Amino acid sequence: MASEHIPFPHNRTHTEELEAFMDILFTAIDNVITFQNMLFVCIACILGIIGGALPGFSATMAVALMVPFTFTMEPITGLVTIGALYASTIFGGAFSAILLNTPGTPSSIATCFDGYPMAKAGRGEEALYTASVASSVGGLLGTIILILFALPLAQVSLRFGPPEFFWLAIFGLTIIATLSDGSILKGFAGGFIGIMISMIGMAPIGGDIRFNMGLVSLQGGVELVSVLIGFFCIPEVLNMSFNPHQKQVIVDKIRGSRESLRKAWWNVMGHPGNTLRSAILGAFIGILPGAGGNISNIVAYNEAKRAAKDPETFGKGNPQGVVATETANNATVEGALVPLLTMGIPGSPPAAIIFGALLMQGIQPGPELFSKNGDITYAFMFSFFICNILMAVFGIMAGKYIFRLVTRIPTRCLIPGIILLTVVGTYAIRNNEMDVILMFLSGILGYYLKELEFDAGPIVLGLILGPIAERGFVQGLLMGGAISMDHPWVIFFTRPLCLVLIALCVLSTCWPFFKKAMDRRRAAKAG
Amino acid sequence: MQRLNRDFLGGGTLLAICAFFYVQMAGNEFSAYGMYFPERVLPILAILAVLIIIKGFVKPSRAEGPIFRFNKNMIITLVTGLCWVFLLERLGFLLVSFLCLFGLQCVFTSREERTLKSVLWQLAGSLVTVVFFYHIFVQYLGVTLPKGLITFM
């Protein structure tokens, strides 16, 4: 299946740019809408909803387990499948949040606040349909934001040289360290652990083989996707196995009434302010490196509550709570792809896995992605329009069957099933036993560090940003050496874009302290 | 039970990680390009480890219960997982995956549900699942999975 090449539009008039954009859009549509792609998108949507609805089965896990199935596919088919799975898993989390009061994914935590009370009051179906429509609308708005932001940002990032990439990697690290769960100190430490692990194997400049403990299989470095699968899947499996006989209580049923669907439509479309605000918040939180749906759904919920005329009804079954969280978490999916596609920095943990998937397809995410692999990139972005619509259709039409299936999957099948997928998936990447061993060992390390309050997010981002930072640092020093032999490091502090990035690093590091001070002042005023 | 300080343990772990990398840096000769970055990152990680330990004294983050929750099921999962991984090439994907899948299912089945019928179902289910994934990966995705002892497939 050959896809058409799309040129990257730059230095043109507005009319030419519009024409080029329309050309890109139609070629992307042509590349995406094939029988094979649509079939895989449908399968991914159904699997994603099932995976998302399973408590303890996160979107990151779902994407990580799907990657090995896709790397032998055509790049567009593989990426479209992963994208659809990512979006629908986030949506699927709403099912168990509403009907079981257990968020299927961390992105649905705030959906429980109002979804569950609605279900308890016999309005579970309305809540679920509201979540379906809101997720779809959030995803569609997020896709528009992705398309609008990706191109200009890619053009800016084309001006980046090694020193800028070094600071960009540091900025990504500061953001994720400050936004990760737990202490900032441990967030930073996690990032640096990831950077150190990324240095195992061949140095990007110089070619030295480092830290491989003399093992030949580690000379090429740690296999990124294997380590990601280990870090995100094995700790969850160990946690699940701690109590495999947990009973779940379903509080309401899905009957398929049109009245509920009509109400759901009104809940989303009749309150455009809440829907738009939540989508924009979700997409922008997604753009921040490392911040995912787990943050955006809570922020959007709080903002919806703050802006509402009846804030006291939130937490007692207000559908606007469900709208806010579900719109935001699905808009985050596309937002998280903006830094990934334009700068090669993932915006969320599942985006980190997509980073690995792109590498496995031989595609390097970053500024040149749009010019070198424009056909694939635009098709991938466009596919989110389709999967977000299909996701809602499946949620509404097949939701009751999917949920019935999910509640019948016992943990005793789920735990060995996930391990099976991690083992076979990791082995399939390079036919290398060492990758599987490394996957399991990194999973155990991930579990151990998580118990000590080191979040997996910063470690994984450090793993991805490490080579970018190192290459930027060493190449920057070499460039600096050509300007001043005595002070080659000056180059990192004199270029205008470097200064902007340094300012962003300082701002993101200091932000939690500012926020704490502001909260204290606000509390003092209120008290 | 005495409550453990997560910061001490976390800081100590980081220092151990630093030591692991430092030993390998000190024991080998590398070019300047290969060491520019690690030589700068490693001290930062060590400083962060010390800061976390200091935080453990000043504002400790203590675990309410034991830090590492371990029970029989978890240990069995861990050991089975390790066996699965280390025996994959020796016994082959089909055999080791079938044994581990079936074994874990038996372990996680509650006593009330454990009947001869359920065991037979699990046996059949494990076999079908393993063969299904083997078929998918080998036939459709073109991946070579280790055959191990089962060489006739």
Interface residues (C-beta under 8 A of the other chain):
Chain A: P68 F69 T72 S183 L185 K186 F188 A189 F192 I193 I195 M196 M199 A203 I205 G206 G207 D208 R210 F211 M213 I234 V237 L238 S241 F242 N243 P244 H245 P410 T411 R412 C413 I415 P416 G417 I419 L420 L421 V423 V424 Y427 A428 N431 E433 V436 I437 M439 F440 I444 Y448 L449 E451 L452 E453 F454 A469 E470 F473 V474 L477
Chain B: R6 L9 G10 T13 L14 I17 F21 Q24 M25 N28 F30 S31 A32 Y33 G34 M35 Y36 F37 P38 R40 V41 L42 I44 L45 L48 A49 L51 I52 K55 S61 I67 F68 R69 N71 N73 M74 I76 T77 L78 T80 G81 L82 W84 V85 F86 L88 E89 F93 S97 C100 L101 L104 Q105 V107 F108 T109 S110 G125 S126 T129 V130 F133 I136 F137 L141 G142 V143 T144 L145 P146
